[in-house]
């Protein structure tokens, strides 16, 4: 492989990178001329991936463009344990069928970002399910680590100090993730900063079996749309890669201004010089953050859909949010003529709120409108006129149609 240019080095090793263990060794490996095996693992715990996953996938694609090979690990066994990273409680264990169903949609979405022709997909089942990794291996490998080492992991330490449960099975997770590195002879493992412990376990296991220890490439965690916690489907603060254009655009426009620059750096190909211009311009008041945020939203929709879709999503956002007009097409909620069902129940049933209790909170917070007028009373649906438009929050609409 040819020596990296200054711009290639900056793009690969500086933008969107938190830490590399060991950077000098990784550079030497890249310049050896041998395509590297780049490991990235994903647990198909949900049916979709979101922009938080995209951060790492974009970095993998950049390495692929230089001729390296991605090895994508489908964590069909670790997903059954549930990695607690970033969570205050254990994640529910999934069945094998649930994992396989989720993985099918995962595969389709992965290849929206990474090059399928330079990706080797490996499932954990062949070594964990077929007896290659047996009880003897579990005992042998677990004997190499102490409870104190595992409790040093940030999430485990926090949960232990707060008195939250930690299942014994969760201690197996790093061993299983590390063993993946052994089975595929990984050269470099990619992950978020919350994965440093698991990745380092992989290095140690490789050394134990006589393999050259993998390098570790860590990327920042993407903060979700709530501006507080890392992006997560289970927390509802995510932008999905399959979200419709208008929804993707709208969710992006909802992020805090402080998140605009990190999102541009981690999720787009906007040049560094332009991002620096945006950053200084917003800092000194020359640029309105709304203008830069619109650019970010356009870039995301363009990359995952098309430039035409991005333009239409921008127009709809301006019309429905900024000018407060009702969208041209909105879902329909059919109700019986004399329905005594409460508004909160129907808002929840229509999917405009996660639960009835959340719908009631939205009413109390004046976040519900009927035909443009704020409503905070939990009305019976029979009192709402046929054809009325219910708006929940900034972008969720439903039209009431009374059945004859």
N, C-alpha and C positions, 0 to 999 in steps of 0.2 A: 504494500500500500504506500502511496506517495505521502510525503510529509505534509501535514496539515498546514494550510495557509492561516494567516492571522485571523481572518474573518471566520473560517471554518472552526478554528480552535475556540474562538469566542462564542460562536453559536452552539457548539457542542458542550464545552466545558464551563461556561460561565452563565449564559442566559438560562434561567429556569433550573439552576443546580444549587443544592444546599451543601452537599459534601460528596467527595469521592475518596474511597479507600481502596487502593492507593493510587493517586493521580499519576505519579511518575511511572509506576509499573504499567498502568493502563495505557499510557502514551507509548511506552516501549512495545507493548503487545500489538497496538494498532499499527505501528510502523514496521512490524515484522513481515507484513505481507500476507499473513494468514487470516482468513475471515473468522471473526470471533463469534462465539455462541453467547447470545445475549438473552438472559433469562428474565421473564416477567410472568408472575403468577397472578391469577385472579380467581377468587371464590365466587361462583355463580349463585350468590345468596338471594339475589333478586333478578327480575327478568330483564332489566335494562342497565346500561352503563350511563354515566353522566360525565360532566366536564371535569370532575375531579380525577376520573380515570384517564381522561384525554391528555392531561399533563404528561404522564409517563409514556403514553402511546405515541405522542408527537416526538418525544425524544428518541424513542426506538426507531421511528421512521427516519429521523435524521441520520442515525447510524446505518440503517438499511441503505440509504442513498449513497453511502460510502462503500457498500459491498458486504456488510456484515449480516449475519443470520440471526433472526429472532426465534427464540424457542418459547412458545406461549404455553404455560402450564395451566391446564384447567383443573382447578382444585376441587375435584368431585368428592374427595375424601375430607380435606380440611374444611370444606364448606359444611360438612355434617357436624364438625366440632364447633365451628363458629369462632373466628378470631375476635377477641375482645378489644382489639386496638381502637382507642378513641371512645370506648363505651364505658359506662359506669356499671354495667351489669353484663352477665353472660348473654350471648346471642343464642336464640333458639336453634337447636339442632334440626337439620333438614333431612328428609328421607332421600334415598337414592333417586327415586323418580322425580321428586321436586328439583333436585340439582340438575338432572339431565334435561328437564324441560327448560329450566332457566338458561342452561348452557347453549341451547340451540339459538336463542335470540342473541345471546352474548356474541356468538361466533359471527353472526351477520353484522353486528355493530362494530366489532373489532376491526373488520376489514374495510370500514368506512375511513379508517385512519392509517393503519399499517398496510404494507405491501404484502398481499397474500402469497405471492410467488417467492418471497424471501422470509416466509414464516413457517416454522415447523410446529404443529400443534401436538402437544402431548398431554394425555390424561393421566392422573395419578393411579387410577385403578389397576393398570397392569402390574405395578409393584406393590401396592398396598392391599389389593384384593386377591391377587393370585398367589399369595404366600411367599413372595420374594422377600418382603419385609415382615418377618414374623415376630412372635413374642420374644424369642431369644435376642433379636436385634433391638427391640424396644428396651429390654433390660440392659443390654450391653451399652447402648448409646445413652440411656438415661443415667447410667452410673458415672458418666463422664461430666455431669453437670450437678450443681448443688441447688437446693431450694433458694439459698441466698442469692445465687446468680439470677435466678428467674424473678425473684421478688425485686431485683434491681431494675427490672423493666418498668418504665414509667407508669404504664397503665396498671400493672399488677400492684406496684407500690402504692399508688393512689387508692385503689380499691381496697387493699389490705388495711391501710391506715384509716379508711372511712368505714371499715367493718362490712364491706360488700362481699358477697360470695365469690369465690374463685374455684371453679370446678377442676378436679385433678386432670380431666381430659384436656383442659386448656394448656397445661404444661407440656402436653404432647405436641401441640400445634407447632412450636418452633422446631422441634425435632423432625416433624413430618415435612415442613417447608424446607428445612436444611437438607433432608434426604433427597428431595427433588433435585437439588443441585448436584448431588453425587450421581444420581441416575442419568442425568442428561449431560454430565461433565461440563457444567456451566463455566464460562470464562468471566462473565460479568453479570451480577444480579441487579436489576433495577427495582426501585421501590420508593415509597414516600418516607419522610423522616421518621414516621412512626414504626417503620419496619427495620430499623437499624439492628435491633437485637436479633431478630429472626435471620437477617442476612448474615450476621456475624456467626451465628450458629452454623449456617451453611458452610462458611469458610473453615470452621473448626472440624466439621464432619468430613469435608473433603481431605483435609490434612491427615485425619485419622486413618483414611483408607488409601493414602499415598497419592492422592490427586493434588495438582497445583491449586491452591486456594483461590477462589473467585474474587474479583474486584467487586466493590460495592458502589453503586451509583445512586445517590439519594436526591430526590427532588422535593420541593416544598409542598406542603398540603394546601389544597385550594380551599379557602374559606367559602362557606355556602352563602346563599342569598340572604340569610339572616344576619350576616356580618359578624357572627360570633363563633360558631362551631364549624369544623371541617365539613365540606359538602358530603351529604349522605342521603341516600334514598329513604332510609328509615326515619330520618329527622325531617324530611319534607323540604329541605332547603337546597334543592338541587335543580340544575338545568340539564335535562336529558338530551342525549345526542339524537333521539328520535322525536323530540318534542316538535309539534307543528311549527312552521316558521313564525307565525304571529305570537305563539306562546313562548318560543325561545327568545324572540326579540323583547317581548314584554317582561319576561323574568330577568333578562339582562339589564333592562332599564330600571329594574327595582333595586339593584344592588347599591350599597353605600358608595359615595364618591371616593372614599379612601381605597376602595377595591379596584378602581378602574385600571390603574397602572399595572398592578399584579396580574389582572386578568389579561391585559394586552400582552404582557411579557410571556405568560405561561400558555396562552390559548391561541395566539395569532402569530402570523408571520410579518406583522407590521415592523418595519426596520427600527433598530435601536435608536437611531438618530431622531426619528419621528416621535417615538415614545418619549424621549428626553424632552423634545419640544413641547409635547402635551403636558408633561410633568411640570416643567418650569412655568409654562403658560398658565396652568391652573393655580400654581402656587403664588404667582405674582398678580393674579387677577386678569390677565390678558385673555384667557380662554374660559368660557363657561363650561363647567364639568358636564352639563347636559349635552353639549356639542360633542365632546370626546366620548361620552357614553354611547351616543348614537352611532359613532364610528365603530366602537367595539361591538355593539349589537349587530350592526350591518356585517362586520367581518365574520362573526360566528354563524349567522344565518347563511351568508354566502358560501362559507366553507362546507356546511353540512347540507345545504339545499342548493341554492343558486343565487346569482346576483339579482335576477328578476324577483325571486321570492323575498329576498332581503328588502328590495325596494317596496314591494307590496306590503310587507310586514311593517315597514317604517310608516307608510301611509296610513295603515290601519291603526297603528299606535297613536299617531297624531290626531286621527279622527275620533277614536273611541276613548282615549285617555286624556290627551291634551285639550281637545275640543269637546270632550265628553259626549260624543255622539254614540248611538247604539250601533254595534256591528251589523253588517248586511245579513249575515247568516248566524243565527244563534240556536242552541238546542231548544227543544220543546218539552214542556212538562205537562202531561195530560192528567187532569183531575176530574173526579165525578162532580156533577152539578152542585150538589149540596154537601160537599165534603166538609167534614168537621176536623180533618187533619190539621195540625198546627204548622205554621210557616217553617219553624225550626226543623220539624221532621221532614218536610218536603225539600228544604234546602239540603239537608243531609242526604236524602234519598237520591237527589239529582246529582250528587257528587260535588256540590259547591262548598261543602264543609266536610271534614273528616268524620264528624260525629254530631249528634244532636246537641250535645253540650257545647261543642265548639260553635255551632250555629247560634245557640242562645247567647254566647259571649259576643259574637259578631253583632247581634241585634243590640245588645247593651252598649257596645262600642260605637254605635251609629255607623256601622260599616255595611248596612243593608239599605237598598233603595228600591222603591216600587214606582215605576214610571217617573223616575228622576227625583222623587221625594223620599227623604230619609225616614225609615221606619224602625222603631225600637220596641214595638209591641209584638208579641208572638201571636199574630192573628190566625183565625181559622181560615183555611184556604177558600171556603165557600163565600167569604166576604171580599175576596180579591176578584176584580173584574176579569172577564174573559179577554185574552189578548194582552194582558199586562206584562210588562218586562221587569223582571226582578234582577237587580244587580247586587253582587256580593263582592266586597273589596273593590279593587281597581279594574279587574279584567274579566270577571266571571259573570256570565249572563244566562238567564233562562226565560223562556216565554211561556206564559200560562195559557193553555188551551183547555177549555171546559168541554168535556165529552157530553154529547146529547143523550 
